[in-house]
Amino acid sequence: VHLYNQWQAQNPKLVHPQLEALLKWAALLHEVGLSINHTGMHRHSAYILQNTNLPGFNQEQQILLAAMVRLHRKAIKLEELPRLNLFRKKEYLPMIQLLRLGALLNNQRQ
């Protein structure tokens, strides 16, 4: 949340309230795949989020949530970013980067 607030202050034109909420959910759920296996945890997490009925999320939000979680580790390949109607890449790509940074900082703290 602190990282998002700092980013938001620098980029007020890119702020999207739904993306802020999705970033918070991604931060909470990015390790759900650990219940399957530590290796490929980000892919397992994305699969669970994309293929589970998540009340309160529309299909595009769920696709983006899964993509954010999948891309929080390893390289971000721009061709793998989802094409969405609700959100533009330049709006949600910083959310993926913030999630990656937050996960790194949290891992270093442990």
C-alpha positions in Angstrom: 0.0 0.0 0.0 2.8 2.4 0.8 4.5 1.7 -2.5 1.2 2.3 -4.3 0.6 5.6 -2.5 4.1 6.8 -3.5 3.5 5.8 -7.1 0.1 7.4 -7.2 1.5 10.7 -6.0 3.9 10.7 -9.0 1.4 9.4 -11.6 -2.1 10.8 -10.8 -3.3 10.5 -14.5 -2.8 6.7 -14.4 -4.7 6.1 -11.2 -7.6 3.7 -11.5 -9.5 2.7 -8.3 -10.2 -0.8 -9.5 -6.5 -1.4 -10.2 -5.7 -0.3 -6.6 -8.1 -2.9 -5.3 -6.8 -5.6 -7.6 -3.2 -4.8 -6.5 -4.3 -5.3 -2.9 -6.0 -8.6 -3.7 -2.9 -9.8 -5.7 -0.7 -9.0 -2.7 -2.9 -11.1 -0.5 -3.3 -14.0 -2.9 0.0 -14.2 -4.8 1.3 -17.2 -2.7 -1.9 -19.3 -2.9 -0.1 -21.6 -5.2 2.3 -22.7 -2.5 -0.4 -25.2 -1.4 0.4 -27.1 -4.7 4.2 -26.7 -4.9 6.9 -24.1 -4.2 8.4 -24.7 -7.7 6.3 -22.7 -10.1 4.3 -21.2 -7.3 3.5 -18.1 -9.4 2.0 -20.3 -12.2 0.1 -22.4 -9.8 -1.3 -19.3 -8.1 -2.4 -17.8 -11.4 -4.1 -21.0 -12.5 -6.1 -21.2 -9.2 -7.1 -17.6 -9.5 -8.1 -17.9 -13.2 -10.0 -21.1 -12.9 -11.9 -20.5 -9.6 -15.2 -18.8 -9.2 -14.3 -15.6 -7.4 -17.5 -13.7 -6.4 -17.1 -10.0 -6.7 -14.8 -10.1 -9.7 -15.8 -9.9 -13.3 -14.0 -12.0 -15.9 -11.5 -9.3 -16.9 -10.7 -8.5 -13.3 -10.1 -12.2 -12.7 -7.9 -12.5 -15.8 -5.9 -9.5 -14.7 -5.6 -10.7 -11.1 -4.2 -14.0 -12.4 -1.8 -12.2 -14.7 -0.5 -10.0 -12.0 0.2 -13.0 -9.8 1.8 -15.0 -12.6 4.1 -12.1 -13.5 5.1 -11.2 -10.0 8.1 -13.6 -10.5 10.4 -14.2 -13.5 10.6 -12.1 -16.6 7.7 -9.9 -17.8 7.1 -10.8 -21.4 5.0 -8.0 -22.9 3.3 -10.4 -25.4 2.0 -12.4 -22.4 0.1 -9.4 -21.0 -3.6 -9.8 -21.4 -5.6 -7.6 -23.7 -8.5 -6.1 -21.8 -11.3 -3.7 -22.4 -11.5 -2.3 -18.9 -7.8 -1.5 -18.4 -5.0 -0.4 -20.6 -1.5 -1.9 -20.3 0.1 1.4 -19.3 -2.4 1.5 -16.4 -1.9 -2.1 -15.1 1.8 -2.7 -15.9 2.9 -0.5 -13.0 0.6 -2.6 -10.7 2.6 -5.7 -11.7 5.8 -3.9 -11.1 4.6 -2.7 -7.7 3.6 -6.2 -6.7 7.0 -7.6 -7.8 8.8 -4.9 -5.7 6.5 -5.5 -2.7 7.1 -9.3 -2.9 10.8 -8.8 -3.1 10.9 -6.4 -0.1 8.6 -8.8 1.9 10.9 -11.8 1.1 14.0 -9.9 2.2 12.3 -9.0 5.5 11.6 -12.6 6.3 
